Amino acid sequence: MTHGTDPTTDVVCTKQGHAGIIHLNRPKALNALTHEMVQVISPALDVWAHDPEVTRIVIDAEGEKAFCAGGDIRKVTEQGKSGQKAEAVRFWANEYRLNTKIKTYPKPFIALVDGIVMGGGVGLSLHGHYRVAGDRYLFAMPEVSIGLFPDVGGTYALPRLEGEAGLWLAMTGSRLKRDDAMALGLSTHAVASSDMQHLKEDLIAGKEVEPTLEHYKTALGPSRFPDLLDVINPLFSASSLTDLLSRLDHAAPQSDFAAECLAIIRKASPTSLAITFKQMRLGRELSFREAMMLEYRIVSRILDGHDFYEGVRAVIIDKDQSPRWNPDCIENLDQNVIDGYFKPLPQELDLSE
């Protein structure tokens, strides 16, 4: 099999010294996560959990541009269009099980994130014990722009960020560099890109995790937070999606920030925005497992709709950046339809598999 289709080359899982190493190896595809890669990583974690010689897990990625820019969305849409919905949903089920495994892993799980981390890459890193950000770190959850929603544990993690930062990130897909990510707790340590390999080698050698991370930490630059929260919180503490739009509309003439947020939101999928708003508000009260089960309910129904296929076409395939959403504006949404995405499934996600 050629590189790009062989999961044993797309992700390399090896035991090195005292570490289980997960190395994402699809740099030309920005290390996008495939179903096959999930099916390699998950059993490796199972083995290492019971191996006394492995005292920590380290995940990193090939190339300087991206840690992991998301899931292999193009493949999922192809499956959905060709009548293979069950296979597409199976990818998400196994991905969500992997996210849960990382969240509950019994040994230190250390993500070395240097480059773009979005979507599926967030699921591979954010729920671990340590998130080490390199100089090139760039975080975003831009799913509403392609007719999806911030999944892979976003339901749990984003609402737990300070103030309304999580809702702002989810509704706008705004990008955060390392200093901002550190200020919000998305990253736990900042390390120079030039030191990442040395850090990895020390972790493989079995040096104590926390003192080693502290040894390599680098000075941070200025962050927009917490000052930006003073702007975000009054706008995004809305009780509903229409309330949020009203606040942004009212503030936009005097606030470039509000105007920018409003413009971004107005371009996104109305259905995705409504799902995401409800998801973020519900997520505050859910356990991680409950959050993953909720995401599975939503994503299982996404493939029966219109906007996901249209968003992927416009943004990823044709790249005309002109999606034609249905319904085409937030004012035309039917809340009963949105609520339907959240209802229990005949076959709920089993996280024990």
N, C-alpha and C positions, 0 to 999 in steps of 0.2 A: 504493500500500500504506500502511496506517496504522502509526503508531509502535507498536513492540512486535512487528511481524512483518517489518519492513523492516530488513535487516541494515545498510543504509547509514545508518540513523538510530540503530540499537541500538548501533553502534560506529562512530566517526568516525575514519578514518585520514587524516591530512593531513601534508604536508611544510610545516613552518613554520621559516623561517630555517635554522639548522643542524641542526634536529631532525626526526626522524620522530615524529609525535605519534599515539598511540593513546588515544582518549577513549571509555571505556565510558559508554553513554548510555541505560541502562534503570533509572533511579533508583527507579521504582515497584516494580520487580522486584528491588530490591537489586543491580542490575547483574549478575544471574545470566547466566552464559555459555551461549549457544546454539550449535548447530552452525553456523548461518549466520554468527554473529560470528567463530567460528574461521576460517571460510572467507574472511572479509574480512581478518582480521589477518595470517594466514600469508603470503599473496602480497604484502601490503604490506611485510612484513619482508624478503622476497626481493628486492624492488625496491630498498629502501633499503640493503641490504647492498652493492649495487654502485653506489650513487649517491655520488660523492665529496663532494657538497655536504652530505650528511647525515653528521654526525660522532657522533651519539648518538641513542638512542631513549628517549622518555619516555612512560610509560603512566600514566594517571590515570583518574578516574571522576567522573561527575556526581552531585551530591547529597552531603549531609553524613553520611548514615547508613552507607553501605557502599561500599567499593572494589569488591568482588565477593563475594557471599555463597555462591557455589558454581556448579555447573553447573545447567542446566535439567533437573533430575531428573524433574519431573512429565512432561515431554515424552518422556523416555527410557522411563519406565514405560508410558506410553500406547502407545508403539511396540512395546515388548516384549509387552504384552498383546494387541495387535491383529495379531500375526503379522509385525511389521516388525522382527524382531530384528536382521537384517542392517543396517538403517539405524541402529538404536540403537548397534550395535557400531561402525559407521563413524564416528559422532560421537566415540566414545572414541579410535578409531585416529587421527583427525585432531587431536584435542585433545592426545594424547600426542606426536604429531609436532611440534605447536606448542610443547609444553613442552620438547622436546629442542632445537628451534630456538632457543628463548630461552636455554637452558643453554649452547649452543655459539656464541652470536651473536658475530660478529667485532667489533662496535662496542659501546661502553658502553650497557647496557640499564638504565634507571633507572625504578623503580616508585615512584610517589608514592601511598602507601597511607594513607588517612585515613578510618577507619571499619572496618566488619566485613570481614575477609578470611578466607574459609573455602573448603575444597574447591577448585573450579575457579579461584577467585581466588588461592589459594596457588600453583597451577600457573602463573599468569600473572605472578607477582611474585617468588616465593622463589628461583627459579633464575637470575635476572638478576644483574648485577654489583652493583647498588646497590638496597637496599630502604629507602626513606625513610618513616619512620613519623610520622604526625601525631598530634595530641592525642587523636583519637577511635579510634586504632588498636585493633583487637580481633581476635586470631588464635585459630582453633580448627580442628581436623580431627575433626569429630564423626560420621564416617561409620558407625561401628559401631552407632550408635543407629537407623540406617535400613536395616540389613542390607547395607551396602556395606563398604568398607575404605578406608584413607587412600591414595588413588591420586595421580594427577598428579605423580608424582615423590616422593611420600612415602616410598616404599620406599628411596630413596637418601638423602633429606635427613634424615629423622627419626632413623634410627639413628646419624647422625653428629653429633647434638647431644651436649652434654656428659653424661657418665654415662648414666643410664637415663631422661633427660628425654623422649626421643623415644618410647620405649615407653609411658611414662606418658601423654603427650599422645594417642597413638594409641588406647590402651585405654580412656581415660576421656573423651576429647573436651574436656578442660579448656580453659578460655579464658585467654588471656594478654593483658594490657594492654601498653602500649608499653615500660615500664621492664623488665618481665620478658623481653619479646621481644628487647630490646637485650642484656640480660645473657646470653641464650642464643645470640645471633648470628642470630636469625631476621630481625632488622632491622639495617641497617648504620649508619643515621643517624636521629637524632630532630630533627624540625623542627616548630615551632609551626604549627598549622593556619592561622593568619592570615598566615604567611609562604609557604605552599605556592605560591600564584599568582606571587609575586615570584620564587621559586626557579625555577619553570617558565619564566618570561619570561627569566631570565638564561641558562638552559640553551638556550632557543630562540635567544638572541642569540649563542650560541657561546662563552660564557665557559668557561674550563677546568672540567671536571666536578668533580674532587676538591676544589680550593680553593673552588669555589662551594658545594658541599655543606658544607664545613667552616665557611664564612662564616655559613650559616644555622642551624647546629646549635644546639639549645637544651639547657638543663641538664636532667638526668634526676632523677627522684625515686628513692626507695628501691625496690629490687627484693627479691622473696622469695628470689632466687637469690644466692649459691650455698647459703644455709642450707637451702633446701627440698630441694636435692639430697641433703643428709645424711639426709633422711627417705625420699626417693624411692628412692635407690640400693639400700639393703638390701632393700626390698620388691620392687622391679621387676627385680632382677638374677636373677630366677627362671629355671630351666632349661626350664620347660614351663608351659603354661597352668594345669594343676592345681597345680603348685608355687606359682605366683603366687597363686592363690586360697587355698591353704593358708597362705601367709605373711600375706596380708591378713586371713584369718579369725583367725589367731593374734594379730595385732597390734591388731585392731579394738577389743577391750574397753578397751585402754589408749590408743588413738590415734584421735582424731577424724578425722585425715587418712586413715588406713587404712580406717576405717569408711565414710567418704564415698566413697572410691575403690571399695570393695567394693559399696556400694549401687548406684553408677553402673554398674559392670561387670555386676552381676546383672540389670540391666534391659536390657542391650544384647543384640543377636543373638548367641547362642552360636556359630553358624557363622561370623559375621563376626569375633568375638573370636579364634577358633581360626585363621582365615585371617590375621588381623592379627598375631597373635603370631609365627607362622611367617614371615610377610612381613618383619617388623621384624628378626628374627634373621638371615634370609638376606640382607637388604639391606646389612648391614655389609660384605659381601664382593663386592658387585656394582658394576660400573661403572654410570654413569647410563643408558646405552643398554640394558644388561642388565636394569636395574631396570624400565625402561619396557616391555620385552618381557615381563617377568614379570607386570607389572600387566595387560597386555593378555590374557595367558592367563587370569588370574583373572576379569577383568571379562567376558570372552567367555562365561564359564560362569555368571556371577551371574544372567543373565537366564533361565537354565534352571531356577533354583531357586525357592524360596518366599519367603525372608526379605526380599529387596530390595523386592518388591512390597508385602509386608505392612508393612514399615517405612515406606515412603513413604505408604501409606494412613494409618497410625496417626499419623504425625508431621506430614506435610505436607498431606494431602488432608482426611481426617476430623478430624484433630487431637485424637483422643481419648486420645492418648499411652498406648494400651494394646495394643501389638502382640502378636500370638499367634505366637510363633516356633515353627519346626519344624526340628530338635528343640527342645524347650522349655527345656532346661537344659544346661549345659556337661557335666554328668556323662553325658548321653545321646548325646554326639557320637561319630561313627565316624571315627577318624583316617584311615582309608583314603579316606573321602569327602573329607575336607579335603585330603589329599595330591593328590587328583585335580584340584583346581583349579589346581595348580602344574605339571601335566604339559605337555610341548610340544604345540602345536596342529598340525593338518595344514597350516594356513596361518598361519605366524608373522607378527607385525607387522613390516612393512618400514618402517623409519624414514627411508629415503631418498626416499620418495614426496613 
